[in-house]
Amino acid sequence: MMDEAVATTDFARRRMLYWGIQEAIHKEGGAAIPLFFNQLDAKANYVKGVAPSPLGALKGGAFSEIWLDRNG
């Protein structure tokens, strides 16, 4: 349907085809369900190098970038 919709020069036919495509996507398409982590992070003042990640818990800890500062 998409190939035909793109190729046709008849506006009414194109509109009908795009309507059909949207209807098929609605009826047969999947759904994206977002996932939210309920997570809290904390650190002490002597723990350095910890930075927030836009990926949250999906990133995991970047332990190679974290160090302990004995002077606090």
CHARMM-style PDB file with segment names, atoms N, HN, CA, C and O in Angstrom:
ATOM      1  N   MET     1       0.810  -1.191   0.000  1.00  0.00      PROA
ATOM      2  CA  MET     1       0.000   0.000   0.000  1.00  0.00      PROA
ATOM      3  C   MET     1       0.858   1.263   0.000  1.00  0.00      PROA
ATOM      4  O   MET     1       0.520   2.254  -0.647  1.00  0.00      PROA
ATOM      5  N   MET     2       1.966   1.217   0.729  1.00  0.00      PROA
ATOM      6  HN  MET     2       2.241   0.411   1.254  1.00  0.00      PROA
ATOM      7  CA  MET     2       2.815   2.400   0.817  1.00  0.00      PROA
ATOM      8  C   MET     2       3.424   2.735  -0.539  1.00  0.00      PROA
ATOM      9  O   MET     2       3.461   3.902  -0.931  1.00  0.00      PROA
ATOM     10  N   ASP     3       3.902   1.724  -1.256  1.00  0.00      PROA
ATOM     11  HN  ASP     3       3.872   0.777  -0.938  1.00  0.00      PROA
ATOM     12  CA  ASP     3       4.476   1.973  -2.578  1.00  0.00      PROA
ATOM     13  C   ASP     3       3.444   2.602  -3.508  1.00  0.00      PROA
ATOM     14  O   ASP     3       3.756   3.529  -4.255  1.00  0.00      PROA
ATOM     15  N   GLU     4       2.226   2.098  -3.460  1.00  0.00      PROA
ATOM     16  HN  GLU     4       1.972   1.345  -2.853  1.00  0.00      PROA
ATOM     17  CA  GLU     4       1.165   2.646  -4.304  1.00  0.00      PROA
ATOM     18  C   GLU     4       0.811   4.070  -3.885  1.00  0.00      PROA
ATOM     19  O   GLU     4       0.596   4.932  -4.737  1.00  0.00      PROA
ATOM     20  N   ALA     5       0.751   4.319  -2.586  1.00  0.00      PROA
ATOM     21  HN  ALA     5       0.926   3.618  -1.894  1.00  0.00      PROA
ATOM     22  CA  ALA     5       0.405   5.657  -2.094  1.00  0.00      PROA
ATOM     23  C   ALA     5       1.448   6.684  -2.515  1.00  0.00      PROA
ATOM     24  O   ALA     5       1.105   7.806  -2.887  1.00  0.00      PROA
ATOM     25  N   VAL     6       2.706   6.304  -2.457  1.00  0.00      PROA
ATOM     26  HN  VAL     6       2.984   5.392  -2.155  1.00  0.00      PROA
ATOM     27  CA  VAL     6       3.784   7.216  -2.839  1.00  0.00      PROA
ATOM     28  C   VAL     6       3.779   7.467  -4.346  1.00  0.00      PROA
ATOM     29  O   VAL     6       4.074   8.575  -4.795  1.00  0.00      PROA
ATOM     30  N   ALA     7       3.446   6.443  -5.119  1.00  0.00      PROA
ATOM     31  HN  ALA     7       3.207   5.544  -4.754  1.00  0.00      PROA
ATOM     32  CA  ALA     7       3.523   6.536  -6.583  1.00  0.00      PROA
ATOM     33  C   ALA     7       2.325   7.246  -7.214  1.00  0.00      PROA
ATOM     34  O   ALA     7       2.461   7.831  -8.288  1.00  0.00      PROA
ATOM     35  N   THR     8       1.168   7.209  -6.577  1.00  0.00      PROA
ATOM     36  HN  THR     8       1.057   6.734  -5.704  1.00  0.00      PROA
ATOM     37  CA  THR     8      -0.026   7.762  -7.216  1.00  0.00      PROA
ATOM     38  C   THR     8      -0.027   9.289  -7.213  1.00  0.00      PROA
ATOM     39  O   THR     8       0.441   9.918  -6.264  1.00  0.00      PROA
ATOM     40  N   THR     9      -0.549   9.864  -8.268  1.00  0.00      PROA
ATOM     41  HN  THR     9      -0.928   9.353  -9.039  1.00  0.00      PROA
ATOM     42  CA  THR     9      -0.694  11.319  -8.352  1.00  0.00      PROA
ATOM     43  C   THR     9      -2.128  11.750  -8.042  1.00  0.00      PROA
ATOM     44  O   THR     9      -2.423  12.943  -7.962  1.00  0.00      PROA
ATOM     45  N   ASP    10      -3.008  10.773  -7.868  1.00  0.00      PROA
ATOM     46  HN  ASP    10      -2.768   9.805  -7.933  1.00  0.00      PROA
ATOM     47  CA  ASP    10      -4.415  11.050  -7.558  1.00  0.00      PROA
ATOM     48  C   ASP    10      -4.533  11.313  -6.050  1.00  0.00      PROA
ATOM     49  O   ASP    10      -4.355  10.409  -5.234  1.00  0.00      PROA
ATOM     50  N   PHE    11      -4.837  12.572  -5.698  1.00  0.00      PROA
ATOM     51  HN  PHE    11      -4.982  13.307  -6.360  1.00  0.00      PROA
ATOM     52  CA  PHE    11      -4.886  12.974  -4.289  1.00  0.00      PROA
ATOM     53  C   PHE    11      -5.884  12.137  -3.492  1.00  0.00      PROA
ATOM     54  O   PHE    11      -5.575  11.690  -2.388  1.00  0.00      PROA
ATOM     55  N   ALA    12      -7.075  11.924  -4.044  1.00  0.00      PROA
ATOM     56  HN  ALA    12      -7.325  12.287  -4.942  1.00  0.00      PROA
ATOM     57  CA  ALA    12      -8.110  11.168  -3.324  1.00  0.00      PROA
ATOM     58  C   ALA    12      -7.661   9.729  -3.105  1.00  0.00      PROA
ATOM     59  O   ALA    12      -7.877   9.172  -2.028  1.00  0.00      PROA
ATOM     60  N   ARG    13      -7.044   9.124  -4.105  1.00  0.00      PROA
ATOM     61  HN  ARG    13      -6.868   9.576  -4.980  1.00  0.00      PROA
ATOM     62  CA  ARG    13      -6.552   7.739  -3.982  1.00  0.00      PROA
ATOM     63  C   ARG    13      -5.435   7.678  -2.936  1.00  0.00      PROA
ATOM     64  O   ARG    13      -5.407   6.773  -2.102  1.00  0.00      PROA
ATOM     65  N   ARG    14      -4.519   8.643  -2.986  1.00  0.00      PROA
ATOM     66  HN  ARG    14      -4.542   9.378  -3.664  1.00  0.00      PROA
ATOM     67  CA  ARG    14      -3.415   8.674  -2.014  1.00  0.00      PROA
ATOM     68  C   ARG    14      -3.957   8.800  -0.598  1.00  0.00      PROA
ATOM     69  O   ARG    14      -3.496   8.120   0.318  1.00  0.00      PROA
ATOM     70  N   ARG    15      -4.939   9.676  -0.431  1.00  0.00      PROA
ATOM     71  HN  ARG    15      -5.313  10.229  -1.175  1.00  0.00      PROA
ATOM     72  CA  ARG    15      -5.536   9.859   0.896  1.00  0.00      PROA
ATOM     73  C   ARG    15      -6.163   8.564   1.396  1.00  0.00      PROA
ATOM     74  O   ARG    15      -6.004   8.209   2.564  1.00  0.00      PROA
ATOM     75  N   MET    16      -6.867   7.864   0.530  1.00  0.00      PROA
ATOM     76  HN  MET    16      -6.996   8.153  -0.419  1.00  0.00      PROA
ATOM     77  CA  MET    16      -7.501   6.604   0.914  1.00  0.00      PROA
ATOM     78  C   MET    16      -6.445   5.550   1.296  1.00  0.00      PROA
ATOM     79  O   MET    16      -6.618   4.800   2.257  1.00  0.00      PROA
ATOM     80  N   LEU    17      -5.358   5.512   0.529  1.00  0.00      PROA
ATOM     81  HN  LEU    17      -5.217   6.121  -0.251  1.00  0.00      PROA
ATOM     82  CA  LEU    17      -4.300   4.540   0.821  1.00  0.00      PROA
ATOM     83  C   LEU    17      -3.606   4.845   2.148  1.00  0.00      PROA
ATOM     84  O   LEU    17      -3.369   3.939   2.946  1.00  0.00      PROA
ATOM     85  N   TYR    18      -3.282   6.107   2.385  1.00  0.00      PROA
ATOM     86  HN  TYR    18      -3.474   6.843   1.737  1.00  0.00      PROA
ATOM     87  CA  TYR    18      -2.647   6.465   3.660  1.00  0.00      PROA
ATOM     88  C   TYR    18      -3.579   6.195   4.837  1.00  0.00      PROA
ATOM     89  O   TYR    18      -3.132   5.782   5.907  1.00  0.00      PROA
ATOM     90  N   TRP    19      -4.867   6.428   4.639  1.00  0.00      PROA
ATOM     91  HN  TRP    19      -5.230   6.764   3.770  1.00  0.00      PROA
ATOM     92  CA  TRP    19      -5.841   6.114   5.681  1.00  0.00      PROA
ATOM     93  C   TRP    19      -5.799   4.611   5.982  1.00  0.00      PROA
ATOM     94  O   TRP    19      -5.818   4.207   7.145  1.00  0.00      PROA
ATOM     95  N   GLY    20      -5.743   3.793   4.934  1.00  0.00      PROA
ATOM     96  HN  GLY    20      -5.728   4.122   3.990  1.00  0.00      PROA
ATOM     97  CA  GLY    20      -5.671   2.344   5.109  1.00  0.00      PROA
ATOM     98  C   GLY    20      -4.398   1.908   5.815  1.00  0.00      PROA
ATOM     99  O   GLY    20      -4.418   0.995   6.641  1.00  0.00      PROA
ATOM    100  N   ILE    21      -3.295   2.561   5.487  1.00  0.00      PROA
ATOM    101  HN  ILE    21      -3.279   3.303   4.816  1.00  0.00      PROA
ATOM    102  CA  ILE    21      -2.019   2.245   6.145  1.00  0.00      PROA
ATOM    103  C   ILE    21      -2.105   2.571   7.632  1.00  0.00      PROA
ATOM    104  O   ILE    21      -1.697   1.765   8.469  1.00  0.00      PROA
ATOM    105  N   GLN    22      -2.630   3.739   7.962  1.00  0.00      PROA
ATOM    106  HN  GLN    22      -2.962   4.394   7.282  1.00  0.00      PROA
ATOM    107  CA  GLN    22      -2.765   4.130   9.364  1.00  0.00      PROA
ATOM    108  C   GLN    22      -3.691   3.179  10.121  1.00  0.00      PROA
ATOM    109  O   GLN    22      -3.435   2.833  11.274  1.00  0.00      PROA
ATOM    110  N   GLU    23      -4.754   2.768   9.465  1.00  0.00      PROA
ATOM    111  HN  GLU    23      -4.962   3.049   8.528  1.00  0.00      PROA
ATOM    112  CA  GLU    23      -5.691   1.838  10.097  1.00  0.00      PROA
ATOM    113  C   GLU    23      -5.028   0.485  10.357  1.00  0.00      PROA
ATOM    114  O   GLU    23      -5.229  -0.108  11.417  1.00  0.00      PROA
ATOM    115  N   ALA    24      -4.233  -0.009   9.390  1.00  0.00      PROA
ATOM    116  HN  ALA    24      -4.070   0.474   8.529  1.00  0.00      PROA
ATOM    117  CA  ALA    24      -3.528  -1.288   9.559  1.00  0.00      PROA
ATOM    118  C   ALA    24      -2.515  -1.205  10.699  1.00  0.00      PROA
ATOM    119  O   ALA    24      -2.395  -2.134  11.497  1.00  0.00      PROA
ATOM    120  N   ILE    25      -1.791  -0.093  10.773  1.00  0.00      PROA
ATOM    121  HN  ILE    25      -1.888   0.662  10.125  1.00  0.00      PROA
ATOM    122  CA  ILE    25      -0.822   0.084  11.861  1.00  0.00      PROA
ATOM    123  C   ILE    25      -1.539   0.095  13.205  1.00  0.00      PROA
ATOM    124  O   ILE    25      -1.069  -0.501  14.174  1.00  0.00      PROA
ATOM    125  N   HSD    26      -2.676   0.775  13.256  1.00  0.00      PROA
ATOM    126  HN  HSD    26      -3.058   1.260  12.469  1.00  0.00      PROA
ATOM    127  CA  HSD    26      -3.441   0.846  14.505  1.00  0.00      PROA
ATOM    128  C   HSD    26      -3.954  -0.532  14.933  1.00  0.00      PROA
ATOM    129  O   HSD    26      -3.875  -0.889  16.109  1.00  0.00      PROA
ATOM    130  N   LYS    27      -4.473  -1.296  13.986  1.00  0.00      PROA
ATOM    131  HN  LYS    27      -4.537  -1.006  13.031  1.00  0.00      PROA
ATOM    132  CA  LYS    27      -5.072  -2.595  14.319  1.00  0.00      PROA
ATOM    133  C   LYS    27      -4.036  -3.701  14.523  1.00  0.00      PROA
ATOM    134  O   LYS    27      -4.208  -4.561  15.386  1.00  0.00      PROA
ATOM    135  N   GLU    28      -2.967  -3.680  13.734  1.00  0.00      PROA
ATOM    136  HN  GLU    28      -2.828  -2.981  13.033  1.00  0.00      PROA
ATOM    137  CA  GLU    28      -2.029  -4.804  13.727  1.00  0.00      PROA
ATOM    138  C   GLU    28      -0.661  -4.462  14.300  1.00  0.00      PROA
ATOM    139  O   GLU    28       0.169  -5.347  14.505  1.00  0.00      PROA
ATOM    140  N   GLY    29      -0.427  -3.181  14.558  1.00  0.00      PROA
ATOM    141  HN  GLY    29      -1.102  -2.462  14.392  1.00  0.00      PROA
ATOM    142  CA  GLY    29       0.891  -2.768  15.030  1.00  0.00      PROA
ATOM    143  C   GLY    29       1.093  -3.068  16.499  1.00  0.00      PROA
ATOM    144  O   GLY    29       0.149  -3.367  17.230  1.00  0.00      PROA
ATOM    145  N   GLY    30       2.327  -2.984  16.910  1.00  0.00      PROA
ATOM    146  HN  GLY    30       3.095  -2.742  16.317  1.00  0.00      PROA
ATOM    147  CA  GLY    30       2.668  -3.208  18.310  1.00  0.00      PROA
ATOM    148  C   GLY    30       2.518  -1.938  19.111  1.00  0.00      PROA
ATOM    149  O   GLY    30       2.127  -0.895  18.586  1.00  0.00      PROA
ATOM    150  N   ALA    31       2.828  -2.035  20.364  1.00  0.00      PROA
ATOM    151  HN  ALA    31       3.145  -2.882  20.790  1.00  0.00      PROA
ATOM    152  CA  ALA    31       2.750  -0.878  21.257  1.00  0.00      PROA
ATOM    153  C   ALA    31       4.082  -0.727  21.979  1.00  0.00      PROA
ATOM    154  O   ALA    31       4.671  -1.716  22.415  1.00  0.00      PROA
ATOM    155  N   ALA    32       4.548   0.486  22.103  1.00  0.00      PROA
ATOM    156  HN  ALA    32       4.070   1.289  21.749  1.00  0.00      PROA
ATOM    157  CA  ALA    32       5.754   0.768  22.877  1.00  0.00      PROA
ATOM    158  C   ALA    32       5.323   1.146  24.293  1.00  0.00      PROA
ATOM    159  O   ALA    32       4.592   2.114  24.499  1.00  0.00      PROA
ATOM    160  N   ILE    33       5.784   0.375  25.246  1.00  0.00      PROA
ATOM    161  HN  ILE    33       6.378  -0.412  25.079  1.00  0.00      PROA
ATOM    162  CA  ILE    33       5.433   0.629  26.642  1.00  0.00      PROA
ATOM    163  C   ILE    33       6.701   1.071  27.361  1.00  0.00      PROA
ATOM    164  O   ILE    33       7.628   0.277  27.516  1.00  0.00      PROA
ATOM    165  N   PRO    34       6.756   2.325  27.801  1.00  0.00      PROA
ATOM    166  CA  PRO    34       7.968   2.803  28.455  1.00  0.00      PROA
ATOM    167  C   PRO    34       8.189   2.090  29.786  1.00  0.00      PROA
ATOM    168  O   PRO    34       7.248   1.613  30.421  1.00  0.00      PROA
ATOM    169  N   LEU    35       9.428   2.031  30.181  1.00  0.00      PROA
ATOM    170  HN  LEU    35      10.193   2.419  29.666  1.00  0.00      PROA
ATOM    171  CA  LEU    35       9.820   1.376  31.422  1.00  0.00      PROA
ATOM    172  C   LEU    35      10.461   2.410  32.335  1.00  0.00      PROA
ATOM    173  O   LEU    35      11.358   3.145  31.921  1.00  0.00      PROA
ATOM    174  N   PHE    36      10.007   2.464  33.555  1.00  0.00      PROA
ATOM    175  HN  PHE    36       9.279   1.867  33.892  1.00  0.00      PROA
ATOM    176  CA  PHE    36      10.557   3.404  34.516  1.00  0.00      PROA
ATOM    177  C   PHE    36      11.117   2.627  35.704  1.00  0.00      PROA
ATOM    178  O   PHE    36      10.449   1.761  36.270  1.00  0.00      PROA
ATOM    179  N   PHE    37      12.357   2.955  36.070  1.00  0.00      PROA
ATOM    180  HN  PHE    37      12.899   3.659  35.610  1.00  0.00      PROA
ATOM    181  CA  PHE    37      12.979   2.318  37.219  1.00  0.00      PROA
ATOM    182  C   PHE    37      12.691   3.146  38.463  1.00  0.00      PROA
ATOM    183  O   PHE    37      12.847   4.367  38.454  1.00  0.00      PROA
ATOM    184  N   ASN    38      12.276   2.490  39.518  1.00  0.00      PROA
ATOM    185  HN  ASN    38      12.148   1.498  39.526  1.00  0.00      PROA
ATOM    186  CA  ASN    38      12.092   3.139  40.805  1.00  0.00      PROA
ATOM    187  C   ASN    38      13.381   2.915  41.578  1.00  0.00      PROA
ATOM    188  O   ASN    38      13.510   1.931  42.307  1.00  0.00      PROA
ATOM    189  N   GLN    39      14.328   3.821  41.420  1.00  0.00      PROA
ATOM    190  HN  GLN    39      14.222   4.620  40.828  1.00  0.00      PROA
ATOM    191  CA  GLN    39      15.659   3.604  41.960  1.00  0.00      PROA
ATOM    192  C   GLN    39      16.188   4.889  42.573  1.00  0.00      PROA
ATOM    193  O   GLN    39      15.946   5.981  42.059  1.00  0.00      PROA
ATOM    194  N   LEU    40      16.891   4.756  43.642  1.00  0.00      PROA
ATOM    195  HN  LEU    40      17.089   3.869  44.060  1.00  0.00      PROA
ATOM    196  CA  LEU    40      17.506   5.894  44.313  1.00  0.00      PROA
ATOM    197  C   LEU    40      18.991   5.602  44.478  1.00  0.00      PROA
ATOM    198  O   LEU    40      19.365   4.524  44.940  1.00  0.00      PROA
ATOM    199  N   ASP    41      19.832   6.548  44.106  1.00  0.00      PROA
ATOM    200  HN  ASP    41      19.529   7.423  43.731  1.00  0.00      PROA
ATOM    201  CA  ASP    41      21.276   6.415  44.282  1.00  0.00      PROA
ATOM    202  C   ASP    41      21.735   7.405  45.339  1.00  0.00      PROA
ATOM    203  O   ASP    41      21.172   8.491  45.478  1.00  0.00      PROA
ATOM    204  N   ALA    42      22.755   7.020  46.076  1.00  0.00      PROA
ATOM    205  HN  ALA    42      23.212   6.138  45.964  1.00  0.00      PROA
ATOM    206  CA  ALA    42      23.337   7.907  47.076  1.00  0.00      PROA
ATOM    207  C   ALA    42      24.833   7.650  47.123  1.00  0.00      PROA
ATOM    208  O   ALA    42      25.304   6.574  46.755  1.00  0.00      PROA
ATOM    209  N   LYS    43      25.576   8.658  47.584  1.00  0.00      PROA
ATOM    210  HN  LYS    43      25.193   9.532  47.883  1.00  0.00      PROA
ATOM    211  CA  LYS    43      27.018   8.495  47.736  1.00  0.00      PROA
ATOM    212  C   LYS    43      27.495   9.361  48.890  1.00  0.00      PROA
ATOM    213  O   LYS    43      26.842  10.330  49.277  1.00  0.00      PROA
ATOM    214  N   ALA    44      28.638   8.994  49.423  1.00  0.00      PROA
ATOM    215  HN  ALA    44      29.169   8.207  49.109  1.00  0.00      PROA
ATOM    216  CA  ALA    44      29.256   9.785  50.490  1.00  0.00      PROA
ATOM    217  C   ALA    44      30.126  10.867  49.860  1.00  0.00      PROA
ATOM    218  O   ALA    44      30.493  10.769  48.689  1.00  0.00      PROA
ATOM    219  N   ASN    45      30.455  11.897  50.637  1.00  0.00      PROA
ATOM    220  HN  ASN    45      30.157  11.976  51.588  1.00  0.00      PROA
ATOM    221  CA  ASN    45      31.274  13.004  50.127  1.00  0.00      PROA
ATOM    222  C   ASN    45      32.665  12.562  49.681  1.00  0.00      PROA
ATOM    223  O   ASN    45      33.256  13.194  48.806  1.00  0.00      PROA
ATOM    224  N   TYR    46      33.195  11.493  50.263  1.00  0.00      PROA
ATOM    225  HN  TYR    46      32.715  10.979  50.974  1.00  0.00      PROA
ATOM    226  CA  TYR    46      34.534  11.044  49.897  1.00  0.00      PROA
ATOM    227  C   TYR    46      34.550  10.153  48.647  1.00  0.00      PROA
ATOM    228  O   TYR    46      35.621   9.738  48.204  1.00  0.00      PROA
ATOM    229  N   VAL    47      33.412   9.864  48.093  1.00  0.00      PROA
ATOM    230  HN  VAL    47      32.542  10.201  48.454  1.00  0.00      PROA
ATOM    231  CA  VAL    47      33.342   9.096  46.848  1.00  0.00      PROA
ATOM    232  C   VAL    47      33.302  10.093  45.695  1.00  0.00      PROA
ATOM    233  O   VAL    47      32.381  10.906  45.610  1.00  0.00      PROA
ATOM    234  N   LYS    48      34.283  10.036  44.819  1.00  0.00      PROA
ATOM    235  HN  LYS    48      35.030   9.375  44.888  1.00  0.00      PROA
ATOM    236  CA  LYS    48      34.420  11.010  43.729  1.00  0.00      PROA
ATOM    237  C   LYS    48      34.272  10.316  42.373  1.00  0.00      PROA
ATOM    238  O   LYS    48      34.461   9.105  42.253  1.00  0.00      PROA
ATOM    239  N   GLY    49      33.934  11.100  41.371  1.00  0.00      PROA
ATOM    240  HN  GLY    49      33.780  12.083  41.468  1.00  0.00      PROA
ATOM    241  CA  GLY    49      33.843  10.588  40.001  1.00  0.00      PROA
ATOM    242  C   GLY    49      32.484  10.029  39.627  1.00  0.00      PROA
ATOM    243  O   GLY    49      32.311   9.526  38.516  1.00  0.00      PROA
ATOM    244  N   VAL    50      31.518  10.105  40.526  1.00  0.00      PROA
ATOM    245  HN  VAL    50      31.658  10.514  41.428  1.00  0.00      PROA
ATOM    246  CA  VAL    50      30.175   9.600  40.234  1.00  0.00      PROA
ATOM    247  C   VAL    50      29.420  10.670  39.460  1.00  0.00      PROA
ATOM    248  O   VAL    50      29.333  11.815  39.905  1.00  0.00      PROA
ATOM    249  N   ALA    51      28.875  10.306  38.311  1.00  0.00      PROA
ATOM    250  HN  ALA    51      28.945   9.376  37.950  1.00  0.00      PROA
ATOM    251  CA  ALA    51      28.127  11.270  37.501  1.00  0.00      PROA
ATOM    252  C   ALA    51      26.802  10.643  37.094  1.00  0.00      PROA
ATOM    253  O   ALA    51      26.742   9.449  36.801  1.00  0.00      PROA
ATOM    254  N   PRO    52      25.742  11.441  37.074  1.00  0.00      PROA
ATOM    255  CA  PRO    52      24.450  10.896  36.633  1.00  0.00      PROA
ATOM    256  C   PRO    52      24.497  10.531  35.152  1.00  0.00      PROA
ATOM    257  O   PRO    52      25.227  11.136  34.367  1.00  0.00      PROA
ATOM    258  N   SER    53      23.708   9.541  34.797  1.00  0.00      PROA
ATOM    259  HN  SER    53      23.115   9.050  35.435  1.00  0.00      PROA
ATOM    260  CA  SER    53      23.639   9.101  33.406  1.00  0.00      PROA
ATOM    261  C   SER    53      22.222   9.302  32.889  1.00  0.00      PROA
ATOM    262  O   SER    53      21.263   9.020  33.607  1.00  0.00      PROA
ATOM    263  N   PRO    54      22.071   9.783  31.659  1.00  0.00      PROA
ATOM    264  CA  PRO    54      20.727   9.903  31.099  1.00  0.00      PROA
ATOM    265  C   PRO    54      20.054   8.546  30.893  1.00  0.00      PROA
ATOM    266  O   PRO    54      18.838   8.472  30.717  1.00  0.00      PROA
ATOM    267  N   LEU    55      20.848   7.472  30.914  1.00  0.00      PROA
ATOM    268  HN  LEU    55      21.836   7.532  31.056  1.00  0.00      PROA
ATOM    269  CA  LEU    55      20.296   6.128  30.771  1.00  0.00      PROA
ATOM    270  C   LEU    55      19.856   5.539  32.101  1.00  0.00      PROA
ATOM    271  O   LEU    55      19.250   4.467  32.130  1.00  0.00      PROA
ATOM    272  N   GLY    56      20.147   6.210  33.186  1.00  0.00      PROA
ATOM    273  HN  GLY    56      20.639   7.080  33.163  1.00  0.00      PROA
ATOM    274  CA  GLY    56      19.742   5.728  34.495  1.00  0.00      PROA
ATOM    275  C   GLY    56      20.300   4.354  34.798  1.00  0.00      PROA
ATOM    276  O   GLY    56      21.489   4.105  34.596  1.00  0.00      PROA
ATOM    277  N   ALA    57      19.455   3.463  35.278  1.00  0.00      PROA
ATOM    278  HN  ALA    57      18.489   3.666  35.442  1.00  0.00      PROA
ATOM    279  CA  ALA    57      19.882   2.124  35.684  1.00  0.00      PROA
ATOM    280  C   ALA    57      20.315   1.268  34.502  1.00  0.00      PROA
ATOM    281  O   ALA    57      20.976   0.250  34.701  1.00  0.00      PROA
ATOM    282  N   LEU    58      19.965   1.649  33.286  1.00  0.00      PROA
ATOM    283  HN  LEU    58      19.428   2.476  33.125  1.00  0.00      PROA
ATOM    284  CA  LEU    58      20.377   0.859  32.123  1.00  0.00      PROA
ATOM    285  C   LEU    58      21.875   0.936  31.893  1.00  0.00      PROA
ATOM    286  O   LEU    58      22.462   0.030  31.301  1.00  0.00      PROA
ATOM    287  N   LYS    59      22.503   2.024  32.363  1.00  0.00      PROA
ATOM    288  HN  LYS    59      22.026   2.760  32.844  1.00  0.00      PROA
ATOM    289  CA  LYS    59      23.945   2.188  32.174  1.00  0.00      PROA
ATOM    290  C   LYS    59      24.736   1.355  33.166  1.00  0.00      PROA
ATOM    291  O   LYS    59      25.783   0.806  32.824  1.00  0.00      PROA
ATOM    292  N   GLY    60      24.253   1.260  34.365  1.00  0.00      PROA
ATOM    293  HN  GLY    60      23.403   1.706  34.643  1.00  0.00      PROA
ATOM    294  CA  GLY    60      25.020   0.586  35.404  1.00  0.00      PROA
ATOM    295  C   GLY    60      26.083   1.524  35.956  1.00  0.00      PROA
ATOM    296  O   GLY    60      26.215   2.662  35.504  1.00  0.00      PROA
ATOM    297  N   GLY    61      26.823   1.050  36.914  1.00  0.00      PROA
ATOM    298  HN  GLY    61      26.716   0.126  37.280  1.00  0.00      PROA
ATOM    299  CA  GLY    61      27.862   1.881  37.508  1.00  0.00      PROA
ATOM    300  C   GLY    61      29.111   1.900  36.662  1.00  0.00      PROA
ATOM    301  O   GLY    61      29.551   0.855  36.183  1.00  0.00      PROA
ATOM    302  N   ALA    62      29.690   3.067  36.469  1.00  0.00      PROA
ATOM    303  HN  ALA    62      29.333   3.916  36.858  1.00  0.00      PROA
ATOM    304  CA  ALA    62      30.960   3.189  35.758  1.00  0.00      PROA
ATOM    305  C   ALA    62      32.070   3.173  36.813  1.00  0.00      PROA
ATOM    306  O   ALA    62      32.667   4.205  37.119  1.00  0.00      PROA
ATOM    307  N   PHE    63      32.328   2.008  37.351  1.00  0.00      PROA
ATOM    308  HN  PHE    63      31.842   1.170  37.103  1.00  0.00      PROA
ATOM    309  CA  PHE    63      33.239   1.896  38.484  1.00  0.00      PROA
ATOM    310  C   PHE    63      34.675   2.251  38.119  1.00  0.00      PROA
ATOM    311  O   PHE    63      35.466   2.564  39.008  1.00  0.00      PROA
ATOM    312  N   SER    64      35.033   2.211  36.849  1.00  0.00      PROA
ATOM    313  HN  SER    64      34.391   1.957  36.127  1.00  0.00      PROA
ATOM    314  CA  SER    64      36.382   2.590  36.437  1.00  0.00      PROA
ATOM    315  C   SER    64      36.623   4.090  36.587  1.00  0.00      PROA
ATOM    316  O   SER    64      37.771   4.536  36.574  1.00  0.00      PROA
ATOM    317  N   GLU    65      35.554   4.871  36.729  1.00  0.00      PROA
ATOM    318  HN  GLU    65      34.622   4.509  36.740  1.00  0.00      PROA
ATOM    319  CA  GLU    65      35.663   6.322  36.835  1.00  0.00      PROA
ATOM    320  C   GLU    65      35.457   6.827  38.266  1.00  0.00      PROA
ATOM    321  O   GLU    65      35.485   8.034  38.504  1.00  0.00      PROA
ATOM    322  N   ILE    66      35.253   5.925  39.207  1.00  0.00      PROA
ATOM    323  HN  ILE    66      35.230   4.945  39.014  1.00  0.00      PROA
ATOM    324  CA  ILE    66      34.962   6.309  40.587  1.00  0.00      PROA
ATOM    325  C   ILE    66      36.171   6.030  41.468  1.00  0.00      PROA
ATOM    326  O   ILE    66      36.834   5.004  41.317  1.00  0.00      PROA
ATOM    327  N   TRP    67      36.457   6.954  42.397  1.00  0.00      PROA
ATOM    328  HN  TRP    67      35.918   7.787  42.520  1.00  0.00      PROA
ATOM    329  CA  TRP    67      37.551   6.743  43.317  1.00  0.00      PROA
ATOM    330  C   TRP    67      37.176   7.290  44.692  1.00  0.00      PROA
ATOM    331  O   TRP    67      36.217   8.047  44.847  1.00  0.00      PROA
ATOM    332  N   LEU    68      37.961   6.883  45.674  1.00  0.00      PROA
ATOM    333  HN  LEU    68      38.740   6.269  45.548  1.00  0.00      PROA
ATOM    334  CA  LEU    68      37.741   7.344  47.056  1.00  0.00      PROA
ATOM    335  C   LEU    68      38.791   8.392  47.391  1.00  0.00      PROA
ATOM    336  O   LEU    68      39.983   8.173  47.176  1.00  0.00      PROA
ATOM    337  N   ASP    69      38.355   9.520  47.913  1.00  0.00      PROA
ATOM    338  HN  ASP    69      37.387   9.699  48.087  1.00  0.00      PROA
ATOM    339  CA  ASP    69      39.238  10.603  48.323  1.00  0.00      PROA
ATOM    340  C   ASP    69      39.336  10.563  49.852  1.00  0.00      PROA
ATOM    341  O   ASP    69      38.376  10.889  50.549  1.00  0.00      PROA
ATOM    342  N   ARG    70      40.476  10.169  50.356  1.00  0.00      PROA
ATOM    343  HN  ARG    70      41.256   9.903  49.790  1.00  0.00      PROA
ATOM    344  CA  ARG    70      40.645  10.033  51.800  1.00  0.00      PROA
ATOM    345  C   ARG    70      40.517  11.363  52.531  1.00  0.00      PROA
ATOM    346  O   ARG    70      40.239  11.379  53.731  1.00  0.00      PROA
ATOM    347  N   ASN    71      40.712  12.472  51.836  1.00  0.00      PROA
ATOM    348  HN  ASN    71      40.937  12.459  50.862  1.00  0.00      PROA
ATOM    349  CA  ASN    71      40.609  13.797  52.465  1.00  0.00      PROA
ATOM    350  C   ASN    71      39.188  14.308  52.468  1.00  0.00      PROA
ATOM    351  O   ASN    71      38.906  15.361  53.038  1.00  0.00      PROA
ATOM    352  N   GLY    72      38.277  13.566  51.830  1.00  0.00      PROA
ATOM    353  HN  GLY    72      38.506  12.710  51.366  1.00  0.00      PROA
ATOM    354  CA  GLY    72      36.866  13.924  51.859  1.00  0.00      PROA
ATOM    355  C   GLY    72      36.544  15.007  50.912  1.00  0.00      PROA
ATOM    356  OT1 GLY    72      35.389  15.422  50.819  1.00  0.00      PROA
TER     357      GLY     72
END
